[in-house]
Amino acid sequence: MTPTEPVPGLGPQKVLWLSVAALVVVLIVTYLLVPRQSAPFIYAFF
């Protein structure tokens, strides 16, 4: 995972990182939008 790593090896990793980033964004947006009273159903997934 060094900056000098060949770019071709970035293909599948880029997709993985994009998926992880999308998941984190969805979790953060859900956490911010959902009222605190109905928040426990979110924690049930963890």
C-alpha distances in whole Angstrom, upper triangle without the diagonal:
4,7,8,7,10,11,13,10,10,13,13,10,12,15,14,13,16,18,17,17,21,22,21,23,26,26,26,29,31,31,32,35,36,39,39,42,40,36,37,36,33,32,34,31,28
4,5,5,9,11,14,12,11,15,16,13,14,18,17,16,19,21,20,20,23,25,24,25,28,29,29,31,33,33,34,37,39,41,41,44,43,39,40,39,36,35,37,34,32
4,5,8,9,13,12,11,15,16,14,14,18,18,16,18,21,20,20,23,25,24,25,28,29,29,31,33,34,34,37,39,41,41,45,43,40,41,40,37,36,38,35,33
4,6,9,12,11,11,15,17,15,16,19,20,18,21,23,23,23,26,28,27,29,32,32,32,34,37,37,38,40,42,45,45,48,46,43,44,44,40,39,41,38,36
4,6,9,8,8,12,14,12,13,17,17,16,19,21,21,21,24,26,26,27,30,31,31,33,35,36,37,39,41,44,44,47,45,42,42,42,38,38,39,36,34
4,6,6,7,10,13,12,13,16,17,17,19,21,22,22,25,27,27,28,31,32,32,34,36,37,38,40,42,45,45,48,46,43,44,43,39,39,41,37,36
4,5,5,8,11,10,10,14,15,15,16,19,20,20,22,24,25,26,28,30,30,32,34,35,36,38,40,43,43,46,44,41,42,41,37,38,39,36,34
4,5,6,9,10,10,13,15,15,16,19,20,21,22,25,26,27,29,30,31,33,35,36,37,39,40,44,44,47,45,42,43,41,38,38,39,35,34
4,6,7,8,9,12,12,13,15,17,18,19,21,23,24,25,27,28,29,31,33,34,35,37,39,42,42,45,43,40,40,39,35,35,36,33,32
4,6,5,6,9,10,10,12,14,15,16,18,20,20,22,24,25,26,28,30,31,32,34,35,39,39,42,40,37,37,36,33,33,34,30,29
4,5,5,7,9,10,11,13,15,16,17,19,20,21,23,25,26,27,29,31,32,33,35,38,39,41,39,36,37,35,32,33,33,30,29
4,5,5,6,9,10,11,12,14,15,17,19,20,21,23,25,26,27,29,30,32,33,36,37,39,36,34,34,33,29,30,30,27,26
4,5,5,6,8,10,10,12,14,15,16,18,20,21,22,24,26,27,28,30,31,35,35,37,35,32,33,31,28,28,29,25,24
4,5,5,6,9,10,10,12,14,15,16,18,20,21,22,24,26,27,28,30,33,34,36,34,31,32,31,27,28,29,26,25
4,6,5,6,9,10,10,12,14,15,16,18,20,21,22,24,26,27,28,32,33,35,32,30,31,29,25,26,27,23,23
4,5,5,6,9,10,11,12,14,15,17,18,20,21,23,24,26,27,30,31,33,30,28,28,27,23,24,24,21,20
4,5,5,6,8,10,10,12,14,15,16,18,20,21,22,24,25,29,29,32,30,27,27,26,23,23,24,21,20
4,5,5,6,9,10,10,12,14,15,16,18,20,21,22,24,27,28,31,28,26,27,26,22,23,24,21,21
4,5,5,6,9,10,11,12,14,15,16,18,20,21,22,26,26,29,26,23,24,23,19,20,21,18,18
4,5,5,6,9,10,11,12,14,15,16,18,20,21,24,25,27,25,22,23,21,18,18,20,16,15
4,5,5,6,9,10,11,12,14,15,16,18,20,23,24,26,24,21,23,22,18,19,21,18,17
4,5,5,6,9,10,11,12,14,15,16,18,21,22,25,23,20,22,20,17,18,20,17,17
4,5,5,6,9,10,11,12,14,15,16,20,20,23,20,17,19,17,14,15,16,13,13
4,5,5,6,9,10,10,12,14,15,18,19,21,19,16,18,17,13,14,16,14,13
4,5,5,6,8,10,11,12,14,17,18,21,19,17,19,18,14,16,18,16,16
4,6,5,6,8,10,10,12,15,17,19,17,14,16,15,12,14,16,13,14
4,6,5,6,9,10,10,14,14,17,14,12,13,13,9,11,13,11,11
4,5,5,6,9,10,13,13,16,15,12,15,15,11,13,16,14,14
4,5,5,6,8,12,13,16,14,12,15,15,12,14,17,16,16
4,5,5,6,9,11,13,11,9,12,11,9,11,14,13,14
4,6,6,8,8,11,10,7,10,11,8,10,13,13,13
4,6,8,9,12,12,10,13,14,12,14,17,16,17
4,6,9,12,11,10,14,14,12,15,17,17,18
4,6,8,7,6,10,10,9,12,14,15,16
4,5,6,6,10,11,11,13,15,17,18
4,6,5,8,10,10,11,14,16,17
4,6,7,10,11,12,14,16,17
4,6,6,8,10,11,13,15
4,5,5,7,9,11,12
4,5,5,7,9,10
4,6,5,7,10
4,5,6,8
4,5,5
4,5
4
